[in-house]
Amino acid sequence: MLMLFTVPVPQSPKLVTSCWASAPGLVRFSYFVEMKDREDSVSKLSTKQTVSWFIASNYASGGFTPERINNAITLLKRVPASRYAVLERFSQLFEEAARSHFDHRSKEYGSSSQELIGSMQVVSKTMNELLENNSIAWAPILCEWSIELLGQISSSYKMGGSVGGSSINSGSKLHETLSNWMQVLPTRILMNMYRHCLKILIKQGDDSCMDSLLSASTRHSPRFDWVVANVGNSFPQEITCKVLKSGFRDFVNQRGESAMEDDSSKIKSVVHILEHLSSRHSDKVHKSIIELYQSPTASGDKVQVKSILYIMQLLSDSPLLIQITTKPFLDILGQKNLRNLYTDFKKLPDYHDKVDAAVSLAVHLICQSSAGSFSLVKFVLEAASDDSLEEPMQDIFSQLMDGLLRDLLRIAMRKRAGAEKRQSDIVNAMKKHHSDICDLFLKMTDSRRRNWIVTLLKIVSIKGCGCMVFHKLLCETESLDDLTVIFKLHVFVNAVVPGVIEQALEYSFAVVSTQGIRLRCLNNFVKNLWRLLLGKVDVPGSYELQNKLQKALWNHVSGLRAILSSVRPVETASVLAVDIISNLLLTPMSKVLETSQYSLARTLVAQFFKLLHSGRVNNDPSMISCRKALVQLSQVPEVFSIVCQSVLESSVMQVNAVLFGRRTEEVKEDEDGAPTTGHMFAEQRVSLLARHRAFTTSVVGHVPVVVETGVIGTGPKRKKSCPLSKSAQVTNNECMSLLLHRCCCKTGSGSSMEGGAIHDMPASFDEEKLTVLSAKLFEAVTSSIQGALLHSETRWPDPQFRKYTVERDLRIFTFFDEHPFAWSMMGLLANSAKAFRRCSMLIRAITGALLYHWDSSRENSIVAAGSYLRHSIKVVEVLSKGQLLPEPLCYVGELFDQLSPHEVFLVLNDLWKFIHANPLPDAPAYNTTKRRQITNVEMLQPYLLTIHSILHANIKKMGHLYARFVLKA
């Protein structure tokens, strides 16, 4: 203690303080001059006096005066053993300066703060000189001292901000904290000194600096994070590699094979530093981790398996590291690497226990992954069934897959919002690959792997992808076995997310209508809906799904119509869409959407004509489906009217009329006016000139002066033909006739059902439907004829009146000639007197046109006018069936093929006169043969005179028919 009094006492700093306040510029200069002088005086002291002074200054009051700082610096240079005591004293200096900064943050620095600033600058200058003179000795010491001091100061004063995550908010907060700390002079000086030391040590290849960084991070985190951020940004590559290697050495040396226990603080510090570096230098981080796995730096056997255990331990504490390393690891892992790891792993003691622990840790890591999680799960899935791997390895991956799916399903089923937000990153990532999972399911044949994939589908379905999953499966599934699995999947998902099938239909039809899908997928989609609707999947609960599906499809009738409009009628999607509509129509009709009846009828009619254009016949499945749907829709009277109108309106359109025989193409003729060879009328090669000469020689006393020329100056009138063959026309007319016959059958009768026999009798048909059909047919025929409604009364006028309706009659006759199904409709309407009376004008117009033809015909034989002969016979048949002709007038059609054209004209003219004189009453009487009963038989005699005269003139060839035309009392 006596030595303390022998040391010269420095001058009191009060004088300096007062002078500083009064004249700052002069005082500053004086201060540094005085500091220099005192430094020189201190340097003249002996080592013993310097030590004594240093010890005394630690106990004396007055703060960090220049004398004391210079004394400490001199001691640091002269006495190596005192370096830690001096550095401790310097630590107090920097701590005092930091405390002074925070105490006077809102004020100007006082004289005491300026004194501290000057002292710190002297210390910093001294430290830099030491590093320049002897960096090998001083760099490790000052590196450890500065980083520890930074940790102590950071822990003492909170400024916020940590490395705990990589989000934008946490990153910006950490940057703000770093900026605040770098504005503090003590920490800025220490940070610069640490970076200087770190640079020297990295250049020298000394890894001890990483140990001090990890230790400081362990003790002072998270307030130490700003230091980590600053250092990491300065040396990202070096810090990453050296931190990893330092942690790995500690992992191997301290823990060895006990790596499956709880994480140590050293490991957590490594994770903490790597997490920060990942926010800006993720490529360097994952590259360093991969390099550590591929080329471990530690020595000894089983080093690679230890490296992978070390890396797994790091990843288990950091979802962020999992995210950035998943894909790089998947790129390098292969069968060779797996075999090497398995070989090293088997050498570990307690192998089986460590396998279970490693599997549990791997499940934990995968469940924390996000980006690349699907690739990771797919890798495990493929390894579990890879026959090229050893069976024990497959068992390990199978155990891993079972545990993984169990945990993923538990996470997906979790209801707590907080936990779901924290742990469902992998589930959200898997949802993005729902389509890939569906593809795996469709390609997989192994039953166990399929069960795993089904579990994955359950997970993504209950987390919001159910509608997309079922849409994908319904569009891609072709086999009934796969459809059964889809149904079981629905049972599970529907229990968690009710109404998933309705959502799937909503999504599917939206995709079909807005985006469109491939034809194969569309066919599969509609086929699978049809299978489910019919209950083809024979498993418990299928009936419930069938009912749900049927109710849900009613809301998507417009979607089914869109499918019919967008694809060819022969495609599976089109045919089955019609079947689905037909099945829906079997439900109680009160469920039919009234607003969609008209559009649905229009769509089905359009589908019917598409089928006709594609060459479909009555017994074709697609035609049967369409007809069934239209017939079922026609069971409602209001809808039947729409169906009839749509069918008949479409039939008279030019594009559809050719299906039934409308002549649109002009026949090419030669110079003589005859059809050229190769045309469908080529067999009718008749020259107009030759025909004219024949008339002049065959008719005595009559020289025709008019020949068929058409418009004057354009040559002979060109004939037209139908582009379809005769057989195709007949088939199309049969399809049209059968459709309308079934639609008009009584509701619920066997005739209205597909496959049921249609009995051509009034009892089989609904009279109201026939009445509606009569009105619609009349509209269709006369809609394109100007003035056709004039003189459209049901009573037949005097035969002389027909000269006023020549053009109308010819147009109506042409319509029936080009639409043979219209004759079938007339025969159908003849089953109802009310319906037949409403369209009798049509048959009257046809009769008038036939009378014009036969009256002007110059043919020797009636057979030459085949079409007119057929129409004449049909007129008699329809009039007879409609009860307008009684016996025996109804039999005159049997004679037409043996009569001359003029004789046919006379007979038809007598029939007209009879109908004019004897119209059908509102309540006609019928005989036993269901023919019209005439009370006064004698009234028929005037209309039989012509027939009897013809029979008498041709008694040899028609005598056997005479008895058929004799009146019976």
Secondary structure, 3 states (H helix, E strand, C coil): CHHHHHCCCCCCCHHHHHHHHHCHHHHHHHHHHHHHHHHHHHHCCCHHHHHHHHHHHHHCCCCCCHHHHHHHHHHHHHCHHHHHHHHHHHHHHHHHHHHHHHHCCCCCCCHHHHHHHHHHHHHHHHHHHHHHHCHHHHHHHHHHHHHHHHHHHHHHCCCCCCCCCCCHHHHHHHHHHHHHHHCCHHHHHHHHHHHHHHHHHHHHCCCHHHHHHHHHHHHHCCCCHHHHHHHHHHCHHHHHHHHHHHHHHHHHHHHCCCCCCCCCHHHHHHHHHHHHHHHHHHHHHHHHHHHHHHCCCCCCCCHHHHHHHHHHHHHHCCHHHHHHHHHHHHHHCCHHHHHHHHHHHHCCCCHHHHHHHHHHHHHHHHHHCCCCHHHHHHHHHHHHCCCCCCHHHHHHHHHHHHHHHHHHHHHHHCCCHHHHHHHCHHHHHHHCCHHHHHHHHHHCCCHHHHHHHHHHHHHHHHHHHHHHHHHHHHHHCCCHHHHHHHHHHHHHHHHHCCCHHHHHHHHHHHHHHHCCCCHHHHHHHHHHHHHHHHCCCCCCCHHHHHHHHHHHHHHHHHHHHHHHHHCCCCCHHHHHHHHHHHHHHCCCHHHCCHHHHHHHHHHHHHHHHHHHHCCCCCCCHHHHHHHHHHHHHCCCHHHHHHHHHHHHHHHCCHHHHCCCCCCCEECCECCCCCECCCCCCHHHCCCHHHHHHHHHHHCCCCCCCCCCCCCCCCCCCCCEECCCCHHHHHHHHHHHHHHHHHHHECCCCHHHCCCCCCCCCHHHECHHHHHHHHHHHHHHHHCCCCCCCCCCCCCCCCHHHHHHCHHHHHHHHHHHHHCCHHHHHHHHHCCCHHHHHHCHHHHHHHHHHHHHHHHHCCCCCHHHCHHHHHHHHHHHHHHHHCCCCCCCHHHHHHHHHHCCHHHHHHHHHHHHHHHHHCCCCCCCCECCCCCECCCCHHHHHHHCHHHHHHHHHCHHHHHHHHHHHCCCC
